[in-house]
Amino acid sequence: MSGGNITKLEGINKVLRFTSIFWCVGILLFLISFIGINYLPSMRMSKTPLLLMAIGWGIIGLPKIIAVLFGGIGDALFGPLKADYAVVTVDGLGRTISSDGGAQSITTNFIGRIVQLIVIYIIGGFVTIIHLIILSIMYVITSIAAKEKSTVVPNGFIIILINIAAFVVGVIIAALIQQVAWAQEERISAANAIERGVATTGDFQHALNKRKDGIIIEKYTGKGSIVVIPDEFNGIPVVGIDNWGRSIFDDSAKITQITLPKTLKTIGSVVFSGSKITSIIIPEGVTDIGTSAFLDCANLTSVTFPRSLERIGTKSFGNCTSLVDVIIPSGSTIMYGSYLRGNTGMPNAIPVEDMGHAAYFNEKQEEWDHTFEGCSNLSAASQQAIRNSGYTGDF
């Protein structure tokens, strides 16, 4: 091995070793927090995983951040952090009365350096990864080209293997944490299902409401296009239809007709969206129709509301482009607003039983008054009836 090759190999090994220290520590922390800890239910709502990810990513890119802090790229782009000019004002006798340009120069350079550090923090990890790949390739090529062996050669290969192992170990640990988290979620889900009384009867998956005196339909598992929801299961009345903000159908497009139970009180958000139903009669006793409940029902031509209806969510009948007739009992007053999961602390939030088990209705605000938006084919009589009930949005 020539002296030039030895020097080159030793130089690559030195930079490779220095950069690899930050890579190994940073990638382990980043992968474990990003893939693993993020899936733990107890950590999901915490900022800890994001903080650990940010720290891990910063450690990976730290060699590049150090380069900026101690000159190099920083000086090349922004110059040294010092005053490089002065704005001086003098009076008629030649006396200095102000000089503030130096301070302004330092401030400008300081801000520029902060901006550069933020940018290098964001991209530093990518630069480090690319740098490591290039160093590893250079090291292998230089080692193969060498005619003599050197103690540097095995050391460099060991470093490369450690870098690969750090990534693999990080993925394995993260995957194990993920599996544990999924198993934990399954146990929690199973316990919740037992607590909520989840069961499947015929073509319907259902659960008990919070008071345990009513049934909530959560899923239609049948294959037919005509759906008749029964009034009760095992003597317990069906009081709600809600699938936690999702449709109750695996394929909404195949559903052409829905008959609702006479015992129904609430219709949840999104539950019938995208279906091909042509008409719907909301039975007397229903007080709430959730956000986007019938969104994008393009074949829907007529809707009949009961006198009991109190609240309708935004876009409940949005983009029902074929809707012509909406029948509302004379004198009905309806609140148009939005349903949210959990009390967000907003004023006028009204808890709604049997809808999502934790739903709150927020009274009409301009940004939510889009219940019939996209229903431009509504008859003049229907539009007037809807306006009379309290709707102020567009059709």
C-alpha positions in Angstrom: 0.0 0.0 0.0 1.4 3.3 -1.0 1.9 6.1 1.6 -0.6 8.2 -0.3 -3.3 5.5 0.0 -2.4 4.9 3.7 -2.9 8.6 4.4 -6.1 8.8 2.4 -7.5 5.7 4.1 -6.6 7.0 7.6 -8.2 10.3 6.7 -11.4 8.7 5.6 -11.4 6.4 8.7 -11.0 9.4 11.0 -14.0 11.3 9.5 -16.0 8.1 9.2 -15.4 7.3 12.9 -16.3 10.8 14.1 -19.5 11.0 12.0 -20.6 7.5 12.9 -20.7 8.2 16.6 -23.5 10.7 16.1 -25.2 8.5 13.5 -25.4 5.5 15.8 -26.7 7.4 18.8 -29.1 9.6 16.8 -30.6 6.9 14.6 -31.4 4.6 17.5 -33.2 7.5 19.4 -35.0 8.7 16.2 -36.2 5.3 15.1 -37.4 4.1 18.5 -39.3 7.4 19.1 -40.7 7.7 15.6 -41.7 4.1 14.8 -42.0 2.7 18.3 -42.9 5.1 21.1 -45.4 7.0 18.8 -47.6 3.9 18.8 -47.8 3.5 22.6 -51.3 4.6 23.7 -49.9 6.2 26.8 -47.4 8.3 24.8 -49.5 9.1 21.7 -51.0 12.3 23.1 -47.7 13.3 24.7 -45.1 15.6 23.2 -42.3 13.3 24.4 -42.0 11.2 21.2 -41.8 14.3 19.1 -39.2 15.8 21.4 -37.1 12.6 21.3 -37.4 12.5 17.5 -36.2 16.1 17.3 -33.2 15.3 19.6 -32.4 12.2 17.6 -32.5 14.0 14.3 -30.4 16.8 15.8 -27.7 14.3 17.0 -27.5 12.7 13.5 -26.9 16.1 11.9 -24.7 17.4 14.8 -21.4 17.2 12.8 -22.9 19.6 10.3 -24.2 21.9 13.0 -20.8 21.9 14.6 -19.3 22.9 11.3 -21.6 25.9 11.1 -20.9 26.9 14.7 -17.2 26.9 14.4 -17.0 28.6 11.0 -16.8 26.8 7.7 -20.1 27.2 5.9 -21.2 29.9 8.3 -18.3 32.2 7.6 -18.5 31.5 3.9 -22.1 32.7 3.7 -22.5 35.3 6.4 -19.0 36.4 7.5 -17.8 36.6 11.1 -20.1 37.7 13.8 -18.7 41.2 14.3 -19.4 44.8 13.4 -18.2 45.5 9.8 -19.5 49.0 9.4 -20.6 52.1 11.3 -23.0 54.9 10.7 -21.6 58.0 12.4 -23.1 61.5 12.7 -21.0 64.5 13.8 -21.9 68.0 14.7 -20.4 71.2 13.3 -17.4 71.0 15.6 -16.5 67.5 14.4 -17.8 65.8 17.5 -19.5 62.4 17.2 -23.1 62.4 18.3 -24.3 59.0 17.2 -22.9 55.6 16.0 -25.2 52.6 15.8 -24.2 50.8 12.6 -21.9 48.4 14.4 -24.7 47.2 16.6 -27.0 46.8 13.6 -24.3 44.8 11.8 -23.9 42.4 14.7 -27.6 42.0 14.9 -27.9 41.2 11.2 -25.1 38.7 11.3 -26.5 37.0 14.5 -30.0 36.6 12.9 -28.4 35.3 9.8 -26.4 32.7 11.8 -29.6 31.6 13.7 -31.5 31.2 10.4 -28.6 29.1 9.0 -28.5 26.9 12.1 -32.2 26.3 11.8 -31.8 25.3 8.1 -28.8 23.1 8.8 -30.7 21.4 11.7 -33.5 20.5 9.3 -31.3 19.2 6.5 -28.2 18.2 8.6 -29.5 14.6 9.1 -29.9 14.1 5.4 -26.5 15.5 4.7 -24.9 13.3 7.4 -26.6 10.2 5.9 -25.4 11.0 2.4 -21.9 11.8 3.8 -21.7 8.5 5.5 -22.7 6.6 2.4 -20.1 8.4 0.4 -17.4 7.8 3.0 -18.3 4.1 3.2 -18.1 3.7 -0.6 -14.8 5.7 -0.7 -13.4 3.6 2.1 -14.3 0.3 0.4 -12.9 1.4 -2.9 -9.7 2.7 -1.4 -9.3 -0.6 0.6 -9.8 -2.7 -2.5 -7.2 -0.7 -4.4 -4.6 -1.0 -1.7 -1.8 -3.4 -2.3 -0.8 -3.8 1.4 -2.8 -4.4 4.5 -3.1 -1.8 7.3 -4.5 -1.9 10.8 -6.8 1.0 9.6 -8.6 -1.3 7.1 -10.4 -3.6 9.5 -11.2 -0.7 11.8 -13.0 1.1 9.0 -15.0 -2.0 8.0 -16.0 -2.5 11.6 -17.3 1.1 11.8 -19.3 0.6 8.6 -20.8 -2.6 10.0 -21.7 -0.9 13.3 -23.5 1.9 11.3 -25.6 -0.7 9.5 -26.2 -2.6 12.7 -27.4 0.6 14.5 -30.0 1.1 11.8 -31.1 -2.6 11.9 -31.2 -2.7 15.7 -33.2 0.6 15.8 -35.8 -0.8 13.4 -36.0 -4.1 15.4 -36.4 -2.4 18.8 -39.0 0.0 17.3 -40.9 -2.9 15.7 -40.9 -4.8 19.0 -42.3 -1.7 20.8 -44.9 -1.3 18.0 -46.0 -4.9 18.4 -46.3 -4.5 22.2 -48.3 -1.3 21.6 -50.6 -3.0 19.1 -51.2 -5.9 21.6 -51.9 -3.4 24.3 -54.4 -1.6 22.1 -56.1 -4.9 21.2 -56.5 -5.7 24.9 -57.8 -2.2 25.6 -60.1 -2.5 22.6 -61.4 -5.9 23.8 -62.0 -4.5 27.3 -63.8 -1.5 25.9 -65.9 -3.8 23.7 -66.9 -5.8 26.7 -67.6 -2.6 28.7 -69.8 -1.2 25.8 -71.5 -4.5 25.3 -70.4 -4.8 21.6 -72.2 -7.7 19.9 -73.3 -8.8 16.4 -76.9 -9.8 15.8 -77.8 -10.7 12.2 -76.4 -8.1 9.9 -75.7 -5.5 12.5 -72.8 -4.9 15.0 -74.1 -2.9 17.9 -73.2 -1.7 21.4 -74.9 -0.3 24.5 -75.2 3.4 25.1 -73.6 5.0 28.2 -76.8 4.5 30.2 -77.0 0.9 29.2 -80.7 1.4 28.3 -80.3 1.7 24.5 -78.6 0.2 21.5 -76.2 2.0 19.2 -75.8 0.6 15.7 -72.1 0.7 14.7 -71.9 -1.5 11.6 -73.9 -3.1 8.9 -72.3 -6.4 7.9 -74.9 -7.6 5.4 -74.6 -7.8 1.7 -78.0 -6.5 0.6 -78.6 -3.1 -0.9 -81.8 -2.6 1.0 -81.2 -2.0 4.8 -83.9 -2.2 7.4 -82.7 -1.3 10.9 -84.8 -3.1 13.6 -86.4 -1.2 16.4 -84.7 -3.3 19.1 -82.3 -6.1 19.9 -83.1 -8.5 22.8 -85.8 -6.1 24.1 -83.4 -3.1 24.1 -84.5 -0.3 21.8 -82.2 1.1 19.1 -81.7 4.7 20.0 -78.6 5.7 17.9 -76.6 5.0 14.8 -73.0 6.0 15.1 -69.6 4.5 14.0 -67.2 7.0 15.6 -67.2 9.4 12.6 -67.2 6.6 9.9 -69.8 5.1 7.6 -71.6 2.1 9.0 -71.2 0.4 5.6 -68.2 -1.3 4.2 -69.4 -0.2 0.7 -71.8 2.7 1.0 -72.3 2.9 -2.8 -74.3 -0.4 -2.9 -76.9 0.8 -0.4 -80.1 2.0 -2.2 -82.7 2.1 0.5 -82.6 2.6 4.3 -85.5 2.2 6.7 -84.8 3.7 10.2 -86.2 2.4 13.4 -89.1 4.2 15.1 -87.2 4.2 18.4 -84.3 6.2 17.0 -83.0 9.4 18.7 -79.7 10.3 17.1 -78.0 9.8 13.7 -74.2 10.1 13.9 -71.7 11.8 11.7 -70.9 10.4 8.3 -72.9 7.2 8.9 -74.8 7.2 5.6 -72.4 9.3 3.5 -71.8 8.2 -0.1 -74.8 5.8 -0.3 -77.1 5.6 -3.3 -80.4 6.0 -1.4 -83.1 7.9 -3.2 -85.2 9.0 -0.3 -85.1 9.0 3.5 -87.8 9.5 6.2 -86.3 10.6 9.5 -88.7 9.1 12.2 -90.4 11.2 14.9 -88.3 11.2 18.0 -84.9 11.9 16.3 -83.3 15.0 17.8 -79.9 15.1 16.1 -78.4 14.4 12.6 -74.7 14.4 12.7 -72.1 16.3 10.6 -71.9 14.9 7.0 -74.4 12.2 7.9 -75.7 12.1 4.3 -72.8 13.8 2.6 -72.4 13.0 -1.2 -75.6 11.0 -1.5 -75.9 12.0 -5.1 -79.1 10.0 -5.8 -81.0 11.4 -2.8 -84.1 13.3 -4.1 -86.3 13.7 -1.0 -85.9 14.0 2.8 -88.6 14.2 5.5 -87.8 15.7 8.8 -89.7 15.1 12.1 -91.0 17.8 14.4 -88.7 16.4 17.1 -85.5 17.4 15.1 -83.5 20.0 17.1 -80.0 20.0 15.6 -78.3 19.3 12.3 -74.5 19.2 11.7 -72.6 21.0 9.0 -72.7 19.4 5.5 -75.2 16.8 6.7 -76.7 16.9 3.3 -73.7 18.5 1.5 -73.4 17.7 -2.2 -76.7 15.9 -2.4 -76.9 17.2 -6.0 -80.2 15.5 -6.8 -82.0 16.6 -3.7 -85.3 18.4 -4.7 -87.7 18.1 -1.8 -87.0 18.7 1.9 -90.2 18.4 4.0 -90.0 20.2 7.4 -93.0 20.6 9.7 -94.4 24.1 9.8 -93.0 26.2 12.7 -90.0 23.9 13.2 -86.8 25.6 14.5 -83.6 23.8 13.9 -80.1 24.7 15.1 -77.4 24.3 12.5 -73.9 23.8 13.7 -71.2 21.1 14.2 -70.7 18.0 16.2 -67.4 17.3 17.9 -65.9 14.4 19.8 -65.5 15.5 23.4 -66.1 18.9 25.0 -63.6 21.3 23.4 -64.4 24.0 25.9 -66.2 26.1 23.4 -69.2 28.1 24.6 -72.7 26.7 24.0 -71.4 23.2 23.7 -74.4 20.8 24.1 -73.7 17.2 25.1 -75.6 14.7 22.9 -76.5 11.4 24.3 -76.2 8.3 22.1 -74.0 9.9 19.5 -70.4 8.8 19.7 -70.7 8.3 23.4 -68.9 11.6 23.8 -70.4 14.0 21.3 -71.0 17.7 21.8 -72.9 20.0 19.5 -71.7 23.6 19.0 -74.4 26.0 18.0 -74.6 27.7 14.6 -71.6 29.7 13.5 -71.1 31.0 10.0 -68.2 28.6 9.1 -70.4 25.6 10.0 -73.7 26.7 8.3 -73.1 24.5 5.2 -75.7 21.8 5.9 -77.3 22.0 2.4 -74.3 23.3 0.5 -74.2 21.8 -3.0 -77.9 21.2 -3.1 -78.7 23.7 -5.9 -81.6 21.6 -7.3 -83.8 22.1 -4.2 -87.2 23.4 -5.0 -88.1 27.0 -4.1 -90.6 25.7 -1.5 -88.0 23.5 0.1 -85.5 26.3 0.2 -88.0 28.5 1.9 -88.9 25.9 4.4 -85.3 25.3 5.2 -84.7 29.1 5.6 -87.8 29.3 7.9 -86.3 26.7 10.2 -83.2 28.8 10.8 -80.7 27.9 8.0 -78.7 30.8 6.6 -76.1 29.0 4.4 -75.9 28.4 0.7 -77.6 25.8 -1.4 
